[in-house]
Amino acid sequence: MTRPEEHLTVLGSKVPLPTEVDPKILEPIPNQWRSSDYEVNLVCEEFTSLCPVTSQPDFGKILITFTPDEWLVESKSLKLYLGGYRNTGTFAEYCVNRICQDLVDLMQPIRIEVRGEFTPRGGIKIIPVARWEKSRNNF
């Protein structure tokens, strides 16, 4: 009998932080509780990207909430994927929508919300939120 984690390549290995965003680093793991309607919350407290205009760092928190169907995302692969934004020049709104889309492509969850809470710059806090539901098929 195969174990669900046997196909994972990132967990337990020394993988350097990516220098760019690469959704191929994300790894799915089977949802062993498909019969339950439950929610998963993942929080990245130290998210960093670069302003595409000034190249200055943008700091924030990424909150991912989803109801899984067949798949979950392996957390170390998610950490490495999010780390790829550190050298990527992109706006906060794009980051949140791209993260949501990449996780939808990977997991096909029942529903997902990705929320970014970015540190204020110029006195304005940016909080973009991207949502997706299977019934709406909005991506």
Legacy VTK file of the C-alpha trace (Angstrom):
# vtk DataFile Version 3.0
C-alpha trace
ASCII
DATASET POLYDATA
POINTS 139 float
0.000 0.000 0.000
1.430 3.406 -0.945
1.504 6.211 1.573
0.058 9.592 0.518
3.359 11.357 1.137
5.502 9.064 -1.053
5.239 11.337 -4.111
6.453 14.464 -2.286
9.823 15.827 -3.385
10.175 19.007 -1.303
9.270 17.805 2.200
12.329 16.465 4.001
14.815 17.738 1.421
17.051 20.783 1.339
15.582 22.990 -1.342
16.834 26.564 -1.775
14.338 29.433 -1.739
13.269 30.101 -5.329
14.333 33.349 -6.967
11.049 33.691 -8.860
7.438 32.597 -8.530
7.067 29.024 -9.754
3.738 27.232 -9.197
5.389 23.941 -10.224
7.007 23.814 -6.771
3.558 23.437 -5.147
2.802 19.833 -4.231
-0.646 18.359 -3.594
-1.375 15.828 -0.892
-4.532 13.705 -0.798
-7.368 14.840 1.437
-7.971 11.853 3.696
-11.105 13.438 5.191
-13.149 14.030 2.033
-16.289 12.882 3.805
-15.981 15.856 6.195
-16.812 19.425 5.261
-13.938 21.224 6.983
-11.849 24.327 6.490
-8.072 24.780 6.398
-6.416 28.063 7.395
-2.830 28.760 6.371
-1.086 31.954 7.466
2.177 33.338 6.129
3.131 36.040 8.637
6.238 37.237 6.773
5.274 37.597 3.101
7.511 39.851 1.023
7.355 41.033 -2.572
8.853 43.984 -4.423
7.086 47.102 -5.658
7.310 46.862 -9.468
7.940 50.614 -9.768
10.365 51.408 -6.928
11.811 47.908 -6.283
11.276 48.586 -2.570
10.084 45.625 -0.480
6.410 45.290 0.389
5.747 43.363 3.594
2.534 41.687 4.569
0.631 38.701 5.821
-1.057 36.192 3.504
-4.066 34.319 4.887
-5.350 31.347 2.903
-8.648 29.723 3.863
-10.044 26.840 1.862
-12.446 23.933 1.971
-10.642 21.019 0.344
-12.110 18.511 -2.049
-9.647 15.798 -3.143
-6.391 17.662 -2.480
-4.552 19.804 0.057
-1.322 21.728 -0.450
1.831 20.488 1.271
2.965 23.330 3.566
6.710 23.326 2.824
6.054 23.541 -0.907
3.689 26.458 -0.190
6.383 28.164 1.901
8.888 27.861 -0.946
6.329 29.029 -3.514
5.482 32.119 -1.445
9.208 32.758 -0.957
9.524 33.149 -4.717
7.686 36.476 -4.445
10.594 38.021 -2.486
12.412 38.905 -5.697
9.324 39.506 -7.803
8.212 43.010 -8.713
4.432 42.952 -8.591
1.539 44.768 -6.953
-0.197 43.363 -3.862
-3.455 42.800 -5.737
-1.690 40.721 -8.381
0.105 38.621 -5.732
-3.138 37.696 -4.001
-4.976 36.835 -7.218
-2.038 34.830 -8.581
-1.692 32.858 -5.334
-5.403 32.098 -5.400
-5.298 30.990 -9.050
-2.231 28.801 -8.565
-3.816 27.080 -5.547
-7.083 26.551 -7.430
-5.125 24.989 -10.295
-3.291 22.706 -7.856
-6.075 21.628 -5.490
-9.421 22.341 -7.156
-10.880 23.121 -3.709
-14.561 23.510 -3.004
-13.866 27.133 -2.109
-10.846 29.280 -1.323
-10.088 32.784 -0.122
-6.652 34.398 -0.234
-6.315 37.613 1.736
-3.290 39.879 1.811
-2.780 42.322 4.665
0.076 44.552 3.561
2.004 46.937 5.794
0.970 50.542 5.125
3.029 52.546 2.673
2.315 56.227 2.360
-0.262 55.856 5.133
-2.458 53.406 3.181
-2.899 49.758 4.109
-3.782 47.530 1.151
-5.924 44.441 1.845
-6.746 42.614 -1.397
-8.963 39.514 -1.178
-9.412 36.914 -3.935
-12.134 34.253 -3.738
-13.050 31.226 -5.801
-15.834 28.665 -5.510
-16.406 25.575 -7.635
-20.023 26.524 -8.232
-19.022 29.970 -9.539
-16.031 28.889 -11.685
-14.683 32.418 -11.700
-11.170 31.620 -12.962
LINES 1 140
139 0 1 2 3 4 5 6 7 8 9 10 11 12 13 14 15 16 17 18 19 20 21 22 23 24 25 26 27 28 29 30 31 32 33 34 35 36 37 38 39 40 41 42 43 44 45 46 47 48 49 50 51 52 53 54 55 56 57 58 59 60 61 62 63 64 65 66 67 68 69 70 71 72 73 74 75 76 77 78 79 80 81 82 83 84 85 86 87 88 89 90 91 92 93 94 95 96 97 98 99 100 101 102 103 104 105 106 107 108 109 110 111 112 113 114 115 116 117 118 119 120 121 122 123 124 125 126 127 128 129 130 131 132 133 134 135 136 137 138
